[in-house]
């Protein structure tokens, strides 16, 4: 894929995955497929309270749905069924301003912050 990092429309999340490694993905229990058809696969979640679930984490500590190498090339195996907390997470500069949570996750993995040129289509 020569030149793909130079594509101005390229989603920066496809090279990152830091949020999936650093943050716990906690969401309302009914987003899972045992309560909502087509929801997050319940087998990939754990209960964290009466009304909350979280995505399971693999032995390496990252979300079990994250595939690839964080910081290089990643994707979510559940992208179409991901929980609302993932849908709502905004990468830095996707809305025209810096994203502290995104940049903090990147910092924890030793990645530089996203610059203004980063855009999430």
Secondary structure, 3 states (H helix, E strand, C coil): CCCHHHCCCCCHHHHCCHHHHHCCCEEEHHHECCCCCCCECHHHEEECCCCEEEECECCCCCECCEEEECCCEEEECCHHHCCHHHHHCCCCCCCCCCCHHHHHHHHHCCCCCCCCCCCCC
